Amino acid sequence: MKRFRFYVPGEDGRPMQFPPEGPFWITGSSDTHTIVVAYSPDLETLTSTGRWPDAEDIDDGGEQDIIFTDRFGKPDWWPT
């Protein structure tokens, strides 16, 4: 999976359809955008109509193992 960091307009950083292919976290916000970190197989999947089609300023962190930390904990919905 690739790890992406990006902005979405508004206050809701969740994907359009749930669940996504990888875990995601809302890491911050501004007056106009929400900051999201998400794992996805590729940019096309990340920005598809079912995920985050309005993603902006996307930083592709490349292929990474999914690792959970204190800051990026395992979501309850993510399988073990």
PDB file of N, CA, C and O in Angstrom, chain B, residues numbered from 101:
ATOM      1  N   MET B 101       0.844  -1.188   0.000  1.00  0.00           N
ATOM      2  CA  MET B 101       0.000   0.000   0.000  1.00  0.00           C
ATOM      3  C   MET B 101       0.884   1.244   0.000  1.00  0.00           C
ATOM      4  O   MET B 101       2.005   1.237   0.508  1.00  0.00           O
ATOM      5  N   LYS B 102       0.353   2.291  -0.575  1.00  0.00           N
ATOM      6  CA  LYS B 102       1.032   3.579  -0.545  1.00  0.00           C
ATOM      7  C   LYS B 102       0.416   4.424   0.560  1.00  0.00           C
ATOM      8  O   LYS B 102      -0.770   4.306   0.868  1.00  0.00           O
ATOM      9  N   ARG B 103       1.237   5.270   1.144  1.00  0.00           N
ATOM     10  CA  ARG B 103       0.768   6.168   2.202  1.00  0.00           C
ATOM     11  C   ARG B 103       0.673   7.567   1.614  1.00  0.00           C
ATOM     12  O   ARG B 103       1.643   8.082   1.060  1.00  0.00           O
ATOM     13  N   PHE B 104      -0.500   8.178   1.737  1.00  0.00           N
ATOM     14  CA  PHE B 104      -0.743   9.510   1.202  1.00  0.00           C
ATOM     15  C   PHE B 104      -1.131  10.469   2.320  1.00  0.00           C
ATOM     16  O   PHE B 104      -1.762  10.084   3.304  1.00  0.00           O
ATOM     17  N   ARG B 105      -0.737  11.723   2.143  1.00  0.00           N
ATOM     18  CA  ARG B 105      -1.192  12.813   3.028  1.00  0.00           C
ATOM     19  C   ARG B 105      -1.787  13.858   2.108  1.00  0.00           C
ATOM     20  O   ARG B 105      -1.176  14.220   1.102  1.00  0.00           O
ATOM     21  N   PHE B 106      -2.980  14.351   2.443  1.00  0.00           N
ATOM     22  CA  PHE B 106      -3.673  15.271   1.545  1.00  0.00           C
ATOM     23  C   PHE B 106      -4.691  16.115   2.299  1.00  0.00           C
ATOM     24  O   PHE B 106      -4.956  15.896   3.482  1.00  0.00           O
ATOM     25  N   TYR B 107      -5.250  17.077   1.592  1.00  0.00           N
ATOM     26  CA  TYR B 107      -6.268  17.973   2.125  1.00  0.00           C
ATOM     27  C   TYR B 107      -7.582  17.716   1.394  1.00  0.00           C
ATOM     28  O   TYR B 107      -7.588  17.436   0.195  1.00  0.00           O
ATOM     29  N   VAL B 108      -8.689  17.811   2.118  1.00  0.00           N
ATOM     30  CA  VAL B 108     -10.006  17.794   1.494  1.00  0.00           C
ATOM     31  C   VAL B 108     -10.758  19.029   1.962  1.00  0.00           C
ATOM     32  O   VAL B 108     -10.665  19.403   3.131  1.00  0.00           O
ATOM     33  N   PRO B 109     -11.502  19.669   1.066  1.00  0.00           N
ATOM     34  CA  PRO B 109     -12.263  20.851   1.468  1.00  0.00           C
ATOM     35  C   PRO B 109     -13.319  20.500   2.514  1.00  0.00           C
ATOM     36  O   PRO B 109     -13.916  19.424   2.468  1.00  0.00           O
ATOM     37  N   GLY B 110     -13.540  21.399   3.439  1.00  0.00           N
ATOM     38  CA  GLY B 110     -14.586  21.223   4.437  1.00  0.00           C
ATOM     39  C   GLY B 110     -14.102  20.564   5.713  1.00  0.00           C
ATOM     40  O   GLY B 110     -12.903  20.439   5.963  1.00  0.00           O
ATOM     41  N   GLU B 111     -15.076  20.146   6.516  1.00  0.00           N
ATOM     42  CA  GLU B 111     -14.794  19.623   7.852  1.00  0.00           C
ATOM     43  C   GLU B 111     -14.840  18.098   7.945  1.00  0.00           C
ATOM     44  O   GLU B 111     -14.524  17.541   8.996  1.00  0.00           O
ATOM     45  N   ASP B 112     -15.224  17.422   6.878  1.00  0.00           N
ATOM     46  CA  ASP B 112     -15.401  15.967   6.933  1.00  0.00           C
ATOM     47  C   ASP B 112     -14.328  15.291   6.085  1.00  0.00           C
ATOM     48  O   ASP B 112     -14.367  15.369   4.857  1.00  0.00           O
ATOM     49  N   GLY B 113     -13.383  14.635   6.728  1.00  0.00           N
ATOM     50  CA  GLY B 113     -12.286  13.994   6.023  1.00  0.00           C
ATOM     51  C   GLY B 113     -12.514  12.531   5.716  1.00  0.00           C
ATOM     52  O   GLY B 113     -11.603  11.857   5.236  1.00  0.00           O
ATOM     53  N   ARG B 114     -13.701  12.025   5.977  1.00  0.00           N
ATOM     54  CA  ARG B 114     -13.982  10.616   5.713  1.00  0.00           C
ATOM     55  C   ARG B 114     -14.145  10.366   4.214  1.00  0.00           C
ATOM     56  O   ARG B 114     -14.506  11.277   3.469  1.00  0.00           O
ATOM     57  N   PRO B 115     -13.878   9.128   3.766  1.00  0.00           N
ATOM     58  CA  PRO B 115     -14.077   8.821   2.346  1.00  0.00           C
ATOM     59  C   PRO B 115     -15.557   8.852   1.987  1.00  0.00           C
ATOM     60  O   PRO B 115     -16.420   8.756   2.859  1.00  0.00           O
ATOM     61  N   MET B 116     -15.843   8.989   0.688  1.00  0.00           N
ATOM     62  CA  MET B 116     -17.225   9.045   0.220  1.00  0.00           C
ATOM     63  C   MET B 116     -17.956   7.728   0.475  1.00  0.00           C
ATOM     64  O   MET B 116     -19.139   7.734   0.813  1.00  0.00           O
ATOM     65  N   GLN B 117     -17.260   6.595   0.315  1.00  0.00           N
ATOM     66  CA  GLN B 117     -17.838   5.282   0.602  1.00  0.00           C
ATOM     67  C   GLN B 117     -16.927   4.568   1.592  1.00  0.00           C
ATOM     68  O   GLN B 117     -15.708   4.734   1.579  1.00  0.00           O
ATOM     69  N   PHE B 118     -17.552   3.775   2.444  1.00  0.00           N
ATOM     70  CA  PHE B 118     -16.818   3.125   3.522  1.00  0.00           C
ATOM     71  C   PHE B 118     -17.013   1.626   3.424  1.00  0.00           C
ATOM     72  O   PHE B 118     -18.107   1.188   3.068  1.00  0.00           O
ATOM     73  N   PRO B 119     -16.033   0.835   3.714  1.00  0.00           N
ATOM     74  CA  PRO B 119     -14.685   1.194   4.159  1.00  0.00           C
ATOM     75  C   PRO B 119     -13.725   1.370   2.974  1.00  0.00           C
ATOM     76  O   PRO B 119     -13.941   0.797   1.906  1.00  0.00           O
ATOM     77  N   PRO B 120     -12.687   2.151   3.166  1.00  0.00           N
ATOM     78  CA  PRO B 120     -11.666   2.271   2.133  1.00  0.00           C
ATOM     79  C   PRO B 120     -10.746   1.046   2.132  1.00  0.00           C
ATOM     80  O   PRO B 120     -10.862   0.174   2.993  1.00  0.00           O
ATOM     81  N   GLU B 121      -9.851   0.988   1.176  1.00  0.00           N
ATOM     82  CA  GLU B 121      -8.948  -0.159   1.039  1.00  0.00           C
ATOM     83  C   GLU B 121      -7.897  -0.216   2.140  1.00  0.00           C
ATOM     84  O   GLU B 121      -7.342  -1.281   2.409  1.00  0.00           O
ATOM     85  N   GLY B 122      -7.624   0.893   2.768  1.00  0.00           N
ATOM     86  CA  GLY B 122      -6.629   0.943   3.831  1.00  0.00           C
ATOM     87  C   GLY B 122      -7.083   1.871   4.941  1.00  0.00           C
ATOM     88  O   GLY B 122      -8.048   2.616   4.770  1.00  0.00           O
ATOM     89  N   PRO B 123      -6.403   1.836   6.070  1.00  0.00           N
ATOM     90  CA  PRO B 123      -6.768   2.725   7.179  1.00  0.00           C
ATOM     91  C   PRO B 123      -6.502   4.187   6.825  1.00  0.00           C
ATOM     92  O   PRO B 123      -5.687   4.495   5.956  1.00  0.00           O
ATOM     93  N   PHE B 124      -7.204   5.070   7.513  1.00  0.00           N
ATOM     94  CA  PHE B 124      -7.002   6.512   7.332  1.00  0.00           C
ATOM     95  C   PHE B 124      -7.186   7.209   8.670  1.00  0.00           C
ATOM     96  O   PHE B 124      -7.821   6.680   9.582  1.00  0.00           O
ATOM     97  N   TRP B 125      -6.622   8.400   8.768  1.00  0.00           N
ATOM     98  CA  TRP B 125      -6.723   9.214   9.973  1.00  0.00           C
ATOM     99  C   TRP B 125      -6.920  10.664   9.591  1.00  0.00           C
ATOM    100  O   TRP B 125      -6.320  11.146   8.631  1.00  0.00           O
ATOM    101  N   ILE B 126      -7.744  11.348  10.327  1.00  0.00           N
ATOM    102  CA  ILE B 126      -7.882  12.803  10.187  1.00  0.00           C
ATOM    103  C   ILE B 126      -6.874  13.393  11.150  1.00  0.00           C
ATOM    104  O   ILE B 126      -6.967  13.192  12.360  1.00  0.00           O
ATOM    105  N   THR B 127      -5.898  14.132  10.605  1.00  0.00           N
ATOM    106  CA  THR B 127      -4.771  14.571  11.420  1.00  0.00           C
ATOM    107  C   THR B 127      -4.803  16.049  11.777  1.00  0.00           C
ATOM    108  O   THR B 127      -3.997  16.503  12.589  1.00  0.00           O
ATOM    109  N   GLY B 128      -5.715  16.802  11.189  1.00  0.00           N
ATOM    110  CA  GLY B 128      -5.786  18.221  11.502  1.00  0.00           C
ATOM    111  C   GLY B 128      -6.795  18.909  10.613  1.00  0.00           C
ATOM    112  O   GLY B 128      -7.443  18.282   9.774  1.00  0.00           O
ATOM    113  N   SER B 129      -6.918  20.226  10.813  1.00  0.00           N
ATOM    114  CA  SER B 129      -7.849  20.990   9.993  1.00  0.00           C
ATOM    115  C   SER B 129      -7.464  22.456  10.009  1.00  0.00           C
ATOM    116  O   SER B 129      -6.712  22.917  10.867  1.00  0.00           O
ATOM    117  N   SER B 130      -8.003  23.173   9.034  1.00  0.00           N
ATOM    118  CA  SER B 130      -7.859  24.624   8.968  1.00  0.00           C
ATOM    119  C   SER B 130      -9.264  25.196   8.842  1.00  0.00           C
ATOM    120  O   SER B 130     -10.245  24.470   8.999  1.00  0.00           O
ATOM    121  N   ASP B 131      -9.368  26.463   8.565  1.00  0.00           N
ATOM    122  CA  ASP B 131     -10.690  27.069   8.386  1.00  0.00           C
ATOM    123  C   ASP B 131     -11.409  26.506   7.163  1.00  0.00           C
ATOM    124  O   ASP B 131     -12.637  26.556   7.091  1.00  0.00           O
ATOM    125  N   THR B 132     -10.664  25.976   6.209  1.00  0.00           N
ATOM    126  CA  THR B 132     -11.265  25.560   4.942  1.00  0.00           C
ATOM    127  C   THR B 132     -11.067  24.088   4.582  1.00  0.00           C
ATOM    128  O   THR B 132     -11.786  23.566   3.730  1.00  0.00           O
ATOM    129  N   HIS B 133     -10.111  23.411   5.208  1.00  0.00           N
ATOM    130  CA  HIS B 133      -9.766  22.050   4.807  1.00  0.00           C
ATOM    131  C   HIS B 133      -9.531  21.126   6.000  1.00  0.00           C
ATOM    132  O   HIS B 133      -9.260  21.570   7.116  1.00  0.00           O
ATOM    133  N   THR B 134      -9.645  19.831   5.728  1.00  0.00           N
ATOM    134  CA  THR B 134      -9.295  18.791   6.682  1.00  0.00           C
ATOM    135  C   THR B 134      -8.066  18.061   6.145  1.00  0.00           C
ATOM    136  O   THR B 134      -7.972  17.802   4.945  1.00  0.00           O
ATOM    137  N   ILE B 135      -7.137  17.733   7.018  1.00  0.00           N
ATOM    138  CA  ILE B 135      -5.919  17.028   6.620  1.00  0.00           C
ATOM    139  C   ILE B 135      -6.108  15.549   6.930  1.00  0.00           C
ATOM    140  O   ILE B 135      -6.519  15.174   8.028  1.00  0.00           O
ATOM    141  N   VAL B 136      -5.797  14.712   5.931  1.00  0.00           N
ATOM    142  CA  VAL B 136      -6.018  13.268   6.047  1.00  0.00           C
ATOM    143  C   VAL B 136      -4.731  12.534   5.689  1.00  0.00           C
ATOM    144  O   VAL B 136      -4.008  12.935   4.776  1.00  0.00           O
ATOM    145  N   VAL B 137      -4.454  11.459   6.414  1.00  0.00           N
ATOM    146  CA  VAL B 137      -3.409  10.496   6.058  1.00  0.00           C
ATOM    147  C   VAL B 137      -4.136   9.194   5.787  1.00  0.00           C
ATOM    148  O   VAL B 137      -4.933   8.739   6.608  1.00  0.00           O
ATOM    149  N   ALA B 138      -3.860   8.585   4.625  1.00  0.00           N
ATOM    150  CA  ALA B 138      -4.562   7.356   4.256  1.00  0.00           C
ATOM    151  C   ALA B 138      -3.653   6.429   3.464  1.00  0.00           C
ATOM    152  O   ALA B 138      -2.794   6.875   2.702  1.00  0.00           O
ATOM    153  N   TYR B 139      -3.856   5.146   3.655  1.00  0.00           N
ATOM    154  CA  TYR B 139      -3.200   4.134   2.839  1.00  0.00           C
ATOM    155  C   TYR B 139      -4.145   3.766   1.700  1.00  0.00           C
ATOM    156  O   TYR B 139      -5.346   3.600   1.909  1.00  0.00           O
ATOM    157  N   SER B 140      -3.599   3.639   0.505  1.00  0.00           N
ATOM    158  CA  SER B 140      -4.376   3.278  -0.666  1.00  0.00           C
ATOM    159  C   SER B 140      -3.461   2.559  -1.650  1.00  0.00           C
ATOM    160  O   SER B 140      -2.255   2.806  -1.652  1.00  0.00           O
ATOM    161  N   PRO B 141      -4.005   1.676  -2.486  1.00  0.00           N
ATOM    162  CA  PRO B 141      -3.146   0.971  -3.430  1.00  0.00           C
ATOM    163  C   PRO B 141      -2.445   1.895  -4.423  1.00  0.00           C
ATOM    164  O   PRO B 141      -1.312   1.634  -4.827  1.00  0.00           O
ATOM    165  N   ASP B 142      -3.126   2.984  -4.817  1.00  0.00           N
ATOM    166  CA  ASP B 142      -2.552   3.905  -5.798  1.00  0.00           C
ATOM    167  C   ASP B 142      -3.333   5.214  -5.789  1.00  0.00           C
ATOM    168  O   ASP B 142      -4.381   5.321  -5.153  1.00  0.00           O
ATOM    169  N   LEU B 143      -2.812   6.198  -6.499  1.00  0.00           N
ATOM    170  CA  LEU B 143      -3.424   7.525  -6.554  1.00  0.00           C
ATOM    171  C   LEU B 143      -4.809   7.468  -7.195  1.00  0.00           C
ATOM    172  O   LEU B 143      -5.723   8.167  -6.759  1.00  0.00           O
ATOM    173  N   GLU B 144      -4.965   6.651  -8.211  1.00  0.00           N
ATOM    174  CA  GLU B 144      -6.258   6.548  -8.892  1.00  0.00           C
ATOM    175  C   GLU B 144      -7.355   6.055  -7.946  1.00  0.00           C
ATOM    176  O   GLU B 144      -8.477   6.561  -7.980  1.00  0.00           O
ATOM    177  N   THR B 145      -7.038   5.082  -7.112  1.00  0.00           N
ATOM    178  CA  THR B 145      -8.008   4.579  -6.136  1.00  0.00           C
ATOM    179  C   THR B 145      -8.291   5.649  -5.086  1.00  0.00           C
ATOM    180  O   THR B 145      -9.444   5.877  -4.719  1.00  0.00           O
ATOM    181  N   LEU B 146      -7.244   6.298  -4.609  1.00  0.00           N
ATOM    182  CA  LEU B 146      -7.405   7.337  -3.587  1.00  0.00           C
ATOM    183  C   LEU B 146      -8.351   8.442  -4.042  1.00  0.00           C
ATOM    184  O   LEU B 146      -9.189   8.907  -3.269  1.00  0.00           O
ATOM    185  N   THR B 147      -8.215   8.863  -5.301  1.00  0.00           N
ATOM    186  CA  THR B 147      -8.991   9.995  -5.804  1.00  0.00           C
ATOM    187  C   THR B 147     -10.244   9.571  -6.572  1.00  0.00           C
ATOM    188  O   THR B 147     -10.875  10.401  -7.226  1.00  0.00           O
ATOM    189  N   SER B 148     -10.610   8.295  -6.499  1.00  0.00           N
ATOM    190  CA  SER B 148     -11.813   7.818  -7.182  1.00  0.00           C
ATOM    191  C   SER B 148     -13.064   8.404  -6.532  1.00  0.00           C
ATOM    192  O   SER B 148     -13.012   8.928  -5.419  1.00  0.00           O
ATOM    193  N   THR B 149     -14.184   8.310  -7.239  1.00  0.00           N
ATOM    194  CA  THR B 149     -15.432   8.904  -6.741  1.00  0.00           C
ATOM    195  C   THR B 149     -15.896   8.287  -5.424  1.00  0.00           C
ATOM    196  O   THR B 149     -16.631   8.925  -4.670  1.00  0.00           O
ATOM    197  N   GLY B 150     -15.479   7.065  -5.141  1.00  0.00           N
ATOM    198  CA  GLY B 150     -15.882   6.411  -3.899  1.00  0.00           C
ATOM    199  C   GLY B 150     -14.982   6.702  -2.720  1.00  0.00           C
ATOM    200  O   GLY B 150     -15.296   6.313  -1.595  1.00  0.00           O
ATOM    201  N   ARG B 151     -13.881   7.370  -2.949  1.00  0.00           N
ATOM    202  CA  ARG B 151     -12.937   7.633  -1.853  1.00  0.00           C
ATOM    203  C   ARG B 151     -12.822   9.138  -1.583  1.00  0.00           C
ATOM    204  O   ARG B 151     -13.695   9.705  -0.926  1.00  0.00           O
ATOM    205  N   TRP B 152     -11.789   9.782  -2.065  1.00  0.00           N
ATOM    206  CA  TRP B 152     -11.584  11.213  -1.834  1.00  0.00           C
ATOM    207  C   TRP B 152     -11.409  11.927  -3.177  1.00  0.00           C
ATOM    208  O   TRP B 152     -10.295  12.336  -3.506  1.00  0.00           O
ATOM    209  N   PRO B 153     -12.482  12.088  -3.962  1.00  0.00           N
ATOM    210  CA  PRO B 153     -12.348  12.703  -5.284  1.00  0.00           C
ATOM    211  C   PRO B 153     -11.929  14.169  -5.244  1.00  0.00           C
ATOM    212  O   PRO B 153     -11.421  14.700  -6.232  1.00  0.00           O
ATOM    213  N   ASP B 154     -12.142  14.819  -4.107  1.00  0.00           N
ATOM    214  CA  ASP B 154     -11.800  16.235  -3.985  1.00  0.00           C
ATOM    215  C   ASP B 154     -10.472  16.457  -3.254  1.00  0.00           C
ATOM    216  O   ASP B 154     -10.194  17.564  -2.792  1.00  0.00           O
ATOM    217  N   ALA B 155      -9.651  15.404  -3.152  1.00  0.00           N
ATOM    218  CA  ALA B 155      -8.351  15.526  -2.474  1.00  0.00           C
ATOM    219  C   ALA B 155      -7.483  16.552  -3.193  1.00  0.00           C
ATOM    220  O   ALA B 155      -7.464  16.621  -4.422  1.00  0.00           O
ATOM    221  N   GLU B 156      -6.769  17.342  -2.406  1.00  0.00           N
ATOM    222  CA  GLU B 156      -5.894  18.387  -2.932  1.00  0.00           C
ATOM    223  C   GLU B 156      -4.526  18.280  -2.287  1.00  0.00           C
ATOM    224  O   GLU B 156      -4.378  17.700  -1.211  1.00  0.00           O
ATOM    225  N   ASP B 157      -3.539  18.837  -2.943  1.00  0.00           N
ATOM    226  CA  ASP B 157      -2.174  18.921  -2.403  1.00  0.00           C
ATOM    227  C   ASP B 157      -1.737  17.553  -1.853  1.00  0.00           C
ATOM    228  O   ASP B 157      -1.358  17.427  -0.689  1.00  0.00           O
ATOM    229  N   ILE B 158      -1.800  16.550  -2.712  1.00  0.00           N
ATOM    230  CA  ILE B 158      -1.550  15.158  -2.316  1.00  0.00           C
ATOM    231  C   ILE B 158      -0.049  14.883  -2.261  1.00  0.00           C
ATOM    232  O   ILE B 158       0.675  15.115  -3.229  1.00  0.00           O
ATOM    233  N   ASP B 159       0.400  14.386  -1.114  1.00  0.00           N
ATOM    234  CA  ASP B 159       1.790  13.970  -0.933  1.00  0.00           C
ATOM    235  C   ASP B 159       1.819  12.443  -0.952  1.00  0.00           C
ATOM    236  O   ASP B 159       1.243  11.792  -0.080  1.00  0.00           O
ATOM    237  N   ASP B 160       2.496  11.877  -1.955  1.00  0.00           N
ATOM    238  CA  ASP B 160       2.613  10.433  -2.092  1.00  0.00           C
ATOM    239  C   ASP B 160       3.850   9.978  -1.330  1.00  0.00           C
ATOM    240  O   ASP B 160       4.974  10.252  -1.751  1.00  0.00           O
ATOM    241  N   GLY B 161       3.654   9.289  -0.219  1.00  0.00           N
ATOM    242  CA  GLY B 161       4.762   8.801   0.592  1.00  0.00           C
ATOM    243  C   GLY B 161       5.365   7.509   0.092  1.00  0.00           C
ATOM    244  O   GLY B 161       6.313   6.996   0.685  1.00  0.00           O
ATOM    245  N   GLY B 162       4.820   6.968  -1.009  1.00  0.00           N
ATOM    246  CA  GLY B 162       5.358   5.750  -1.577  1.00  0.00           C
ATOM    247  C   GLY B 162       4.873   4.505  -0.863  1.00  0.00           C
ATOM    248  O   GLY B 162       4.075   4.561   0.073  1.00  0.00           O
ATOM    249  N   GLU B 163       5.386   3.377  -1.339  1.00  0.00           N
ATOM    250  CA  GLU B 163       5.024   2.084  -0.762  1.00  0.00           C
ATOM    251  C   GLU B 163       5.531   2.002   0.680  1.00  0.00           C
ATOM    252  O   GLU B 163       6.701   2.263   0.958  1.00  0.00           O
ATOM    253  N   GLN B 164       4.631   1.636   1.584  1.00  0.00           N
ATOM    254  CA  GLN B 164       4.987   1.496   2.999  1.00  0.00           C
ATOM    255  C   GLN B 164       4.145   0.390   3.614  1.00  0.00           C
ATOM    256  O   GLN B 164       2.990   0.194   3.237  1.00  0.00           O
ATOM    257  N   ASP B 165       4.719  -0.317   4.545  1.00  0.00           N
ATOM    258  CA  ASP B 165       3.944  -1.257   5.332  1.00  0.00           C
ATOM    259  C   ASP B 165       2.978  -0.469   6.200  1.00  0.00           C
ATOM    260  O   ASP B 165       3.293   0.635   6.646  1.00  0.00           O
ATOM    261  N   ILE B 166       1.807  -1.035   6.440  1.00  0.00           N
ATOM    262  CA  ILE B 166       0.856  -0.397   7.341  1.00  0.00           C
ATOM    263  C   ILE B 166       1.313  -0.676   8.760  1.00  0.00           C
ATOM    264  O   ILE B 166       1.316  -1.819   9.217  1.00  0.00           O
ATOM    265  N   ILE B 167       1.698   0.382   9.444  1.00  0.00           N
ATOM    266  CA  ILE B 167       2.188   0.270  10.815  1.00  0.00           C
ATOM    267  C   ILE B 167       1.340   1.178  11.698  1.00  0.00           C
ATOM    268  O   ILE B 167       1.110   2.342  11.371  1.00  0.00           O
ATOM    269  N   PHE B 168       0.883   0.637  12.807  1.00  0.00           N
ATOM    270  CA  PHE B 168       0.087   1.418  13.751  1.00  0.00           C
ATOM    271  C   PHE B 168       0.977   1.896  14.887  1.00  0.00           C
ATOM    272  O   PHE B 168       1.834   1.164  15.382  1.00  0.00           O
ATOM    273  N   THR B 169       0.752   3.146  15.289  1.00  0.00           N
ATOM    274  CA  THR B 169       1.532   3.771  16.351  1.00  0.00           C
ATOM    275  C   THR B 169       0.580   4.429  17.346  1.00  0.00           C
ATOM    276  O   THR B 169      -0.639   4.341  17.199  1.00  0.00           O
ATOM    277  N   ASP B 170       1.137   5.084  18.352  1.00  0.00           N
ATOM    278  CA  ASP B 170       0.296   5.825  19.295  1.00  0.00           C
ATOM    279  C   ASP B 170      -0.477   6.926  18.569  1.00  0.00           C
ATOM    280  O   ASP B 170      -1.647   7.166  18.867  1.00  0.00           O
ATOM    281  N   ARG B 171       0.170   7.587  17.626  1.00  0.00           N
ATOM    282  CA  ARG B 171      -0.482   8.682  16.901  1.00  0.00           C
ATOM    283  C   ARG B 171      -1.424   8.155  15.822  1.00  0.00           C
ATOM    284  O   ARG B 171      -2.491   8.728  15.601  1.00  0.00           O
ATOM    285  N   PHE B 172      -1.045   7.078  15.153  1.00  0.00           N
ATOM    286  CA  PHE B 172      -1.840   6.489  14.084  1.00  0.00           C
ATOM    287  C   PHE B 172      -2.255   5.075  14.498  1.00  0.00           C
ATOM    288  O   PHE B 172      -1.729   4.078  14.004  1.00  0.00           O
ATOM    289  N   GLY B 173      -3.215   5.026  15.422  1.00  0.00           N
ATOM    290  CA  GLY B 173      -3.650   3.754  15.988  1.00  0.00           C
ATOM    291  C   GLY B 173      -4.487   2.942  15.010  1.00  0.00           C
ATOM    292  O   GLY B 173      -4.983   3.471  14.015  1.00  0.00           O
ATOM    293  N   LYS B 174      -4.639   1.658  15.299  1.00  0.00           N
ATOM    294  CA  LYS B 174      -5.437   0.772  14.454  1.00  0.00           C
ATOM    295  C   LYS B 174      -6.914   1.150  14.610  1.00  0.00           C
ATOM    296  O   LYS B 174      -7.450   1.118  15.718  1.00  0.00           O
ATOM    297  N   PRO B 175      -7.575   1.510  13.493  1.00  0.00           N
ATOM    298  CA  PRO B 175      -9.000   1.826  13.579  1.00  0.00           C
ATOM    299  C   PRO B 175      -9.811   0.607  13.996  1.00  0.00           C
ATOM    300  O   PRO B 175      -9.458  -0.523  13.658  1.00  0.00           O
ATOM    301  N   ASP B 176     -10.892   0.831  14.725  1.00  0.00           N
ATOM    302  CA  ASP B 176     -11.740  -0.268  15.193  1.00  0.00           C
ATOM    303  C   ASP B 176     -12.280  -1.100  14.033  1.00  0.00           C
ATOM    304  O   ASP B 176     -12.453  -2.309  14.180  1.00  0.00           O
ATOM    305  N   TRP B 177     -12.545  -0.489  12.898  1.00  0.00           N
ATOM    306  CA  TRP B 177     -13.132  -1.191  11.759  1.00  0.00           C
ATOM    307  C   TRP B 177     -12.095  -1.970  10.955  1.00  0.00           C
ATOM    308  O   TRP B 177     -12.474  -2.812  10.141  1.00  0.00           O
ATOM    309  N   TRP B 178     -10.800  -1.720  11.156  1.00  0.00           N
ATOM    310  CA  TRP B 178      -9.768  -2.372  10.368  1.00  0.00           C
ATOM    311  C   TRP B 178      -9.587  -3.803  10.875  1.00  0.00           C
ATOM    312  O   TRP B 178      -9.457  -4.020  12.079  1.00  0.00           O
ATOM    313  N   PRO B 179      -9.577  -4.809   9.938  1.00  0.00           N
ATOM    314  CA  PRO B 179      -9.422  -6.192  10.393  1.00  0.00           C
ATOM    315  C   PRO B 179      -8.048  -6.428  11.021  1.00  0.00           C
ATOM    316  O   PRO B 179      -7.075  -5.758  10.673  1.00  0.00           O
ATOM    317  N   THR B 180      -7.981  -7.360  11.925  1.00  0.00           N
ATOM    318  CA  THR B 180      -6.723  -7.660  12.611  1.00  0.00           C
ATOM    319  C   THR B 180      -5.799  -8.497  11.779  1.00  0.00           C
ATOM    320  O   THR B 180      -4.700  -8.830  12.223  1.00  0.00           O
TER     321      THR B 180
END
